[in-house]
Amino acid sequence: MNILMVLTSHDKLGDTGLKTGFWLEEFASPYYRFKDKNFNITLASPAGGQPPLDPTSEQADFQTAATDRFNQDSETQQQLATTLTLASIKAEDYDAIFYPGGHGPLWDLTNDAHSIALIQAFYQANKPVGLVCHAPGALKNVKSADGTPLVQGKRVTGFTNTEEAAVQLTDVVPFLVEEMMQENGALYSKGDDWASYLAVDGNLVTGQNPASSEVVADEMIKQLG
């Protein structure tokens, strides 16, 4: 199985002067779920090269067995430092696509024409499309074959308004994932803040927050099985 993992290239947290990027656990945990199934993993980002890591995700409170494994894994660190550009990727070369979160995707992947086209291609080919936490924001401008929003009428989840309020970034982010989903006609649902929560609608698999990254990967593996 060939899995494409798409990471953000955006590192600025609005006008705060602070840094953002992808969330380490949301990358590491699914990465090793896929790797331990002997899947071939390709990493890509809009700009290629080293994607920015959200520095907050390196704090002690957010470390897991998967992040510890990543920090000891020079081979994967090197692979991460040399991501391919999204423009160079062909959907037909892969069996599934996965997006880790972090706030970065809200700025770049949401509006990236290559990302939008890839999600549309994977979805229409009935290949698993997985996104976790803020990454479901990358679905904002993705359309179904009939031109309506892809998420319209579909069961999805993503980072909640109350979780965004808890991290005090409601007024910093370009949009709220929960709000965007509802405005696009999604059947949005959520669990308790910070608890693992999964929404599945056919081959569209979304997770609410960092705690949900592993269950999204496991559902994708199940679908590929």
HUGI-V438734 format. One record per backbone hydrogen bond with DSSP energy under -0.5 kcal/mol. NH is the residue of the N-H (numbers start at 1). CO is the residue of the C=O. If there is no record, write none. Layout:
nh & co
NH & CO
NH & CO
//
This chain:
nh & co
3 & 1
3 & 40
4 & 96
5 & 3
5 & 42
6 & 4
6 & 98
7 & 5
7 & 44
13 & 11
13 & 18
14 & 12
16 & 13
20 & 11
22 & 52
23 & 101
24 & 22
27 & 23
27 & 24
28 & 24
29 & 25
31 & 27
32 & 28
33 & 29
34 & 30
35 & 31
36 & 32
37 & 34
38 & 35
39 & 34
40 & 1
41 & 39
42 & 3
42 & 40
44 & 5
45 & 84
46 & 7
49 & 83
51 & 49
51 & 80
54 & 22
57 & 54
58 & 55
59 & 56
62 & 59
63 & 60
68 & 64
69 & 65
70 & 66
71 & 67
72 & 68
72 & 69
73 & 70
74 & 72
77 & 73
78 & 74
79 & 75
80 & 76
81 & 77
82 & 78
82 & 79
83 & 49
83 & 80
84 & 43
86 & 45
88 & 85
89 & 86
91 & 89
93 & 90
94 & 91
95 & 2
96 & 2
97 & 128
98 & 4
99 & 130
100 & 6
100 & 98
104 & 21
105 & 102
106 & 103
107 & 104
108 & 104
110 & 105
111 & 108
112 & 108
113 & 111
116 & 112
117 & 113
118 & 114
119 & 115
120 & 116
121 & 117
122 & 118
123 & 119
124 & 120
125 & 121
126 & 123
127 & 122
128 & 95
129 & 203
130 & 97
130 & 128
131 & 205
132 & 99
133 & 207
135 & 132
137 & 134
138 & 135
139 & 136
140 & 137
142 & 139
144 & 148
147 & 144
150 & 142
152 & 149
153 & 185
154 & 151
156 & 154
156 & 187
159 & 133
164 & 160
165 & 161
166 & 162
167 & 163
168 & 165
169 & 164
172 & 169
173 & 169
178 & 159
180 & 176
181 & 177
182 & 178
183 & 179
184 & 180
185 & 182
186 & 181
187 & 154
188 & 186
189 & 156
195 & 192
199 & 206
201 & 204
204 & 201
205 & 129
205 & 203
206 & 199
207 & 131
208 & 197
212 & 209
213 & 210
216 & 212
217 & 213
218 & 214
219 & 215
220 & 216
221 & 217
222 & 218
223 & 219
224 & 220
225 & 221
//
